[in-house]
């Protein structure tokens, strides 16, 4: 589709729902993620 390597994506609400789906899609295209609004104890996003 497209290449986001070398780009950083700021994703709000990345813990669940649409935010999580968007974060996973952006990471799948090579973007580094900067998730915002996640719990302090949540350290990773896994499919």
Order of alpha helices (4+ residues) and beta strands (2+ residues): beta-alpha-beta
